[in-house]
Amino acid sequence: MRGGLLESGAAKGLNMAGKKQTVEIIALQCTECKRRNYTTTKNRKTMQEKLELMKYCKWDHKHTLHRETKVK
């Protein structure tokens, strides 16, 4: 087992006591092809609304709107 970011408890938004932290890892999903192309972090205390960014989709070969989804 590697001690990578996605495998640790902090990546799931939990600390050692099981409480939620303010920074969580999210996925950005393309609104046109519905694929999750990017992952990033988000501070929930400073940004309560869902994140929306124009990012490049390598399957559509153009810039499209990507919305925040949960990482599974």
C-alpha positions as CSV (number, residue, x, y, z in Angstrom):
1,M,0.0,0.0,0.0
2,R,1.3,3.4,-0.9
3,G,0.7,6.4,1.3
4,G,-0.7,8.4,-1.6
5,L,-3.0,11.3,-1.4
6,L,-6.1,9.5,-2.6
7,E,-5.6,6.5,-0.2
8,S,-5.2,8.5,3.0
9,G,-8.0,9.6,5.3
10,A,-7.4,13.2,4.6
11,A,-8.2,12.6,0.9
12,K,-11.7,11.5,1.9
13,G,-12.3,14.6,3.9
14,L,-11.9,12.9,7.3
15,N,-9.4,13.4,10.1
16,M,-8.3,10.8,12.7
17,A,-11.4,11.5,14.8
18,G,-13.8,11.0,11.8
19,K,-14.7,14.7,11.6
20,K,-15.0,16.4,8.2
21,Q,-12.2,18.8,7.2
22,T,-12.6,22.0,5.3
23,V,-10.6,20.9,2.2
24,E,-12.0,18.1,0.1
25,I,-11.0,16.4,-3.1
26,I,-13.5,16.8,-5.9
27,A,-13.8,15.6,-9.6
28,L,-14.6,17.9,-12.5
29,Q,-17.1,16.3,-14.9
30,C,-17.5,17.4,-18.5
31,T,-21.1,18.6,-19.2
32,E,-21.0,17.4,-22.8
33,C,-19.4,13.9,-22.7
34,K,-20.1,13.3,-18.9
35,R,-16.6,12.0,-18.3
36,R,-14.6,13.0,-15.2
37,N,-11.5,14.5,-16.7
38,Y,-9.9,16.4,-13.7
39,T,-9.6,16.2,-9.9
40,T,-8.8,19.1,-7.7
41,T,-9.3,20.3,-4.1
42,K,-11.8,22.7,-2.8
43,N,-12.1,24.6,0.5
44,R,-15.7,24.1,1.6
45,K,-15.7,27.1,4.1
46,T,-14.8,29.7,1.4
47,M,-16.7,28.1,-1.5
48,Q,-20.1,26.6,-0.7
49,E,-21.4,26.6,-4.3
50,K,-20.5,24.0,-6.9
51,L,-17.3,24.7,-8.8
52,E,-17.7,25.3,-12.6
53,L,-14.7,25.9,-14.9
54,M,-14.0,25.9,-18.6
55,K,-11.5,23.2,-19.1
56,Y,-10.2,21.2,-22.1
57,C,-11.9,17.9,-22.8
58,K,-9.6,15.5,-24.6
59,W,-12.5,13.4,-25.8
60,D,-14.4,16.4,-27.3
61,H,-11.2,18.1,-28.4
62,K,-12.4,21.5,-27.3
63,H,-12.9,23.6,-24.1
64,T,-16.2,22.7,-22.4
65,L,-17.8,23.5,-19.1
66,H,-16.8,21.2,-16.3
67,R,-18.8,20.9,-13.1
68,E,-17.9,19.6,-9.6
69,T,-18.9,16.0,-8.7
70,K,-17.9,13.7,-5.9
71,V,-14.8,11.5,-6.2
72,K,-15.9,7.8,-6.0
